[in-house]
Amino acid sequence: ERMKRIMLTQQEIAFTKNRKKLGDELICLIDENDCRTPARGRCFAQSPHIDSLCIVNRCTAKAGKFISARVTGSRDYDLIVEQT
């Protein structure tokens, strides 16, 4: 029960932080982009395979490229961004 309360508190903190990033400009490294689904990338604060992701809508960059992006929303721990 204690661990559940701690995890829910941490989740609330993370989701609040994500909401505060709405409209922010980020530099994202694109990790995956098959051009059929939103690309997956990460900003400076996101470690690969550990932290949340940036889900990049309308991304034209290939994997391994950096892009400028604007935060347009969030889904769970991930940020939803659009290439600018």
MDTraj code that builds the backbone (N, CA, C; nanometers):
import mdtraj as md
import numpy as np

residues = "GLU ARG MET LYS ARG ILE MET LEU THR GLN GLN GLU ILE ALA PHE THR LYS ASN ARG LYS LYS LEU GLY ASP GLU LEU ILE CYS LEU ILE ASP GLU ASN ASP CYS ARG THR PRO ALA ARG GLY ARG CYS PHE ALA GLN SER PRO HIS ILE ASP SER LEU CYS ILE VAL ASN ARG CYS THR ALA LYS ALA GLY LYS PHE ILE SER ALA ARG VAL THR GLY SER ARG ASP TYR ASP LEU ILE VAL GLU GLN THR".split()
xyz = np.array([
    [0.0838, -0.1201, 0.0000],
    [0.0000, 0.0000, 0.0000],
    [0.0879, 0.1260, 0.0000],
    [0.1934, 0.1244, 0.0795],
    [0.2824, 0.2405, 0.0865],
    [0.3488, 0.2666, -0.0489],
    [0.3971, 0.1607, -0.1131],
    [0.4610, 0.1762, -0.2442],
    [0.3607, 0.2294, -0.3472],
    [0.2391, 0.1814, -0.3425],
    [0.1358, 0.2282, -0.4343],
    [0.1132, 0.3786, -0.4163],
    [0.1052, 0.4256, -0.2927],
    [0.0856, 0.5681, -0.2656],
    [0.2035, 0.6505, -0.3161],
    [0.3244, 0.5985, -0.2954],
    [0.4445, 0.6685, -0.3420],
    [0.4439, 0.6779, -0.4943],
    [0.4124, 0.5688, -0.5618],
    [0.4107, 0.5680, -0.7083],
    [0.3027, 0.6617, -0.7631],
    [0.1875, 0.6661, -0.7014],
    [0.0813, 0.7561, -0.7465],
    [0.1197, 0.9026, -0.7250],
    [0.1893, 0.9299, -0.6147],
    [0.2367, 1.0657, -0.5887],
    [0.3403, 1.1056, -0.6932],
    [0.4332, 1.0163, -0.7234],
    [0.5354, 1.0434, -0.8242],
    [0.4705, 1.0643, -0.9606],
    [0.3700, 0.9848, -0.9930],
    [0.3001, 0.9979, -1.1205],
    [0.2341, 1.1353, -1.1316],
    [0.1706, 1.1783, -1.0263],
    [0.1059, 1.3101, -1.0250],
    [0.2081, 1.4210, -1.0486],
    [0.3235, 1.4095, -0.9876],
    [0.4304, 1.5086, -1.0057],
    [0.4776, 1.5098, -1.1513],
    [0.5021, 1.3918, -1.2076],
    [0.5498, 1.3824, -1.3456],
    [0.4479, 1.4377, -1.4443],
    [0.3201, 1.4051, -1.4250],
    [0.2164, 1.4527, -1.5163],
    [0.2008, 1.6045, -1.5062],
    [0.2138, 1.6600, -1.3873],
    [0.2066, 1.8053, -1.3692],
    [0.3233, 1.8734, -1.4402],
    [0.4430, 1.8171, -1.4276],
    [0.5597, 1.8729, -1.4961],
    [0.5399, 1.8716, -1.6473],
    [0.4839, 1.7625, -1.6998],
    [0.4591, 1.7542, -1.8439],
    [0.3600, 1.8613, -1.8888],
    [0.2538, 1.8825, -1.8123],
    [0.1544, 1.9849, -1.8486],
    [0.2170, 2.1243, -1.8506],
    [0.3120, 2.1501, -1.7621],
    [0.3784, 2.2802, -1.7574],
    [0.4694, 2.3034, -1.8779],
    [0.5049, 2.1980, -1.9502],
    [0.5906, 2.2102, -2.0684],
    [0.5121, 2.2440, -2.1943],
    [0.3807, 2.2477, -2.1865],
    [0.2972, 2.2780, -2.3022],
    [0.3408, 2.4099, -2.3656],
    [0.3701, 2.4058, -2.4947],
    [0.4150, 2.5237, -2.5677],
    [0.5655, 2.5429, -2.5705],
    [0.6396, 2.4696, -2.4878],
    [0.7856, 2.4833, -2.4846],
    [0.8479, 2.4348, -2.6154],
    [0.9590, 2.4960, -2.6516],
    [1.0382, 2.4537, -2.7664],
    [1.1501, 2.3623, -2.7168],
    [1.1695, 2.2507, -2.7850],
    [1.2724, 2.1535, -2.7484],
    [1.3557, 2.1164, -2.8695],
    [1.4758, 2.0723, -2.8447],
    [1.5560, 2.0064, -2.9475],
    [1.5437, 1.8572, -2.9201],
    [1.4984, 1.7814, -3.0185],
    [1.4770, 1.6372, -3.0020],
    [1.5681, 1.5595, -3.0953],
    [1.6230, 1.4511, -3.0456],
    [1.6956, 1.3547, -3.1266],
    [1.5954, 1.2487, -3.1695],
    [1.5817, 1.2260, -3.2985],
    [1.4872, 1.1262, -3.3486],
    [1.5518, 0.9883, -3.3381],
    [1.4832, 0.8981, -3.2689],
    [1.5310, 0.7605, -3.2534],
    [1.4709, 0.6673, -3.3575],
    [1.3423, 0.6854, -3.3880],
    [1.2726, 0.5989, -3.4831],
    [1.1757, 0.6826, -3.5652],
    [1.1733, 0.6573, -3.6977],
    [1.0746, 0.7230, -3.7825],
    [1.0526, 0.6382, -3.9066],
    [0.9362, 0.5729, -3.9116],
    [0.9034, 0.4931, -4.0300],
    [0.8122, 0.5694, -4.1258],
    [0.7821, 0.6949, -4.0939],
    [0.6991, 0.7857, -4.1750],
    [0.5533, 0.7414, -4.1880],
    [0.5133, 0.6325, -4.1260],
    [0.3732, 0.5898, -4.1273],
    [0.3054, 0.6197, -3.9946],
    [0.3825, 0.6249, -3.8889],
    [0.3316, 0.6526, -3.7546],
    [0.4129, 0.7680, -3.6966],
    [0.3667, 0.8294, -3.5899],
    [0.4483, 0.9365, -3.5297],
    [0.5882, 0.8851, -3.4940],
    [0.6861, 0.9705, -3.5156],
    [0.8248, 0.9348, -3.4836],
    [0.8425, 0.9320, -3.3320],
    [0.9480, 0.8657, -3.2901],
    [0.9822, 0.8587, -3.1485],
    [1.1204, 0.9202, -3.1318],
    [1.1306, 1.0078, -3.0327],
    [1.2577, 1.0720, -3.0073],
    [1.2707, 1.1076, -2.8609],
    [1.3721, 1.1886, -2.8304],
    [1.3924, 1.2308, -2.6925],
    [1.4628, 1.3644, -2.6899],
    [1.4357, 1.4381, -2.5831],
    [1.5028, 1.5673, -2.5640],
    [1.6188, 1.5472, -2.4665],
    [1.6864, 1.6552, -2.4325],
    [1.8068, 1.6465, -2.3482],
    [1.7821, 1.5813, -2.2130],
    [1.6606, 1.5873, -2.1618],
    [1.6312, 1.5367, -2.0278],
    [1.5840, 1.3914, -2.0266],
    [1.5806, 1.3264, -2.1430],
    [1.5268, 1.1908, -2.1515],
    [1.6358, 1.0917, -2.1924],
    [1.6668, 0.9984, -2.1041],
    [1.7659, 0.8953, -2.1333],
    [1.7017, 0.7824, -2.2120],
    [1.7756, 0.7240, -2.3075],
    [1.7183, 0.6141, -2.3849],
    [1.6898, 0.4918, -2.2975],
    [1.5768, 0.4298, -2.3223],
    [1.5350, 0.3055, -2.2559],
    [1.5084, 0.3205, -2.1062],
    [1.5100, 0.4435, -2.0551],
    [1.4861, 0.4660, -1.9125],
    [1.3708, 0.5635, -1.8925],
    [1.3807, 0.6789, -1.9567],
    [1.2839, 0.7862, -1.9366],
    [1.1723, 0.7810, -2.0404],
    [1.0845, 0.8778, -2.0287],
    [0.9745, 0.8917, -2.1231],
    [1.0283, 0.9291, -2.2612],
    [0.9376, 0.9401, -2.3577],
    [0.9736, 0.9714, -2.4958],
    [0.9087, 1.1013, -2.5402],
    [0.9561, 1.1509, -2.6527],
    [0.8854, 1.2541, -2.7279],
    [0.8213, 1.1825, -2.8466],
    [0.6911, 1.1908, -2.8552],
    [0.6176, 1.1370, -2.9687],
    [0.6027, 1.2534, -3.0664],
    [0.6621, 1.2405, -3.1856],
    [0.6729, 1.3533, -3.2779],
    [0.5740, 1.3369, -3.3930],
    [0.4722, 1.4210, -3.3958],
    [0.3760, 1.4215, -3.5053],
    [0.4340, 1.4973, -3.6247],
    [0.4014, 1.4511, -3.7445],
    [0.4419, 1.5172, -3.8691],
    [0.5932, 1.5370, -3.8773],
    [0.6667, 1.4349, -3.8455],
    [0.8128, 1.4418, -3.8462],
    [0.8667, 1.3998, -3.9830],
    [0.9555, 1.4808, -4.0368],
    [1.0164, 1.4496, -4.1664],
    [1.1618, 1.4056, -4.1521],
    [1.2161, 1.4127, -4.0325],
    [1.3576, 1.3800, -4.0099],
    [1.3783, 1.2297, -3.9970],
    [1.4944, 1.1858, -4.0399],
    [1.5324, 1.0454, -4.0260],
    [1.5912, 1.0211, -3.8869],
    [1.5946, 0.8948, -3.8474],
    [1.6553, 0.8569, -3.7197],
    [1.7997, 0.9065, -3.7149],
    [1.8386, 0.9601, -3.5997],
    [1.9738, 1.0108, -3.5807],
    [1.9863, 1.1609, -3.6011],
    [1.8800, 1.2261, -3.6487],
    [1.8819, 1.3705, -3.6725],
    [1.8193, 1.4457, -3.5556],
    [1.8662, 1.5677, -3.5337],
    [1.8074, 1.6563, -3.4338],
    [1.7053, 1.7458, -3.5026],
    [1.5955, 1.7739, -3.4312],
    [1.4927, 1.8638, -3.4832],
    [1.4517, 1.9631, -3.3745],
    [1.3955, 2.0742, -3.4167],
    [1.3284, 2.1657, -3.3248],
    [1.1835, 2.1222, -3.3181],
    [1.1271, 2.1238, -3.1987],
    [0.9890, 2.0789, -3.1816],
    [0.9208, 2.1596, -3.0720],
    [0.7889, 2.1672, -3.0813],
    [0.7074, 2.2365, -2.9810],
    [0.6202, 2.1340, -2.9103],
    [0.6138, 2.1418, -2.7775],
    [0.5304, 2.0514, -2.6989],
    [0.3842, 2.0921, -2.7183],
    [0.3025, 1.9962, -2.7650],
    [0.1604, 2.0236, -2.7888],
    [0.0701, 1.9471, -2.6928],
    [0.1274, 1.8558, -2.6157],
    [0.0472, 1.7800, -2.5204],
    [0.1304, 1.6721, -2.4541],
    [0.0623, 1.5844, -2.3834],
    [0.1302, 1.4714, -2.3187],
    [0.0350, 1.3528, -2.3144],
    [0.0936, 1.2360, -2.3065],
    [0.0182, 1.1115, -2.2925],
    [0.0943, 1.0268, -2.1907],
    [0.0331, 1.0108, -2.0764],
    [0.1004, 0.9445, -1.9649],
    [0.2319, 1.0170, -1.9376],
    [0.3439, 0.9470, -1.9424],
    [0.4726, 1.0096, -1.9134],
    [0.5359, 1.0743, -2.0360],
    [0.4868, 1.0441, -2.1561],
    [0.5465, 1.0919, -2.2806],
    [0.4974, 1.2309, -2.3178],
    [0.5843, 1.3051, -2.3889],
    [0.5466, 1.4353, -2.4420],
    [0.5042, 1.4188, -2.5870],
    [0.3984, 1.4877, -2.6271],
    [0.3566, 1.4922, -2.7663],
    [0.4116, 1.6218, -2.8223],
    [0.4893, 1.6130, -2.9315],
    [0.5519, 1.7317, -2.9891],
    [0.5284, 1.7344, -3.1388],
    [0.5441, 1.8523, -3.1965],
    [0.5365, 1.8684, -3.3419],
    [0.6626, 1.9375, -3.3892],
    [0.7152, 1.8874, -3.4990],
    [0.8344, 1.9459, -3.5589],
    [0.8041, 2.0890, -3.6032],
    [0.8969, 2.1798, -3.5746],
    [0.8758, 2.3195, -3.6145],
    [0.9700, 2.3594, -3.7255],
])
top = md.Topology()
chain = top.add_chain()
for i, resn in enumerate(residues, 1):
    res = top.add_residue(resn, chain, resSeq=i)
    for name in ("N", "CA", "C"):
        top.add_atom(name, md.element.get_by_symbol(name[0]), res)
traj = md.Trajectory(xyz[None], top)
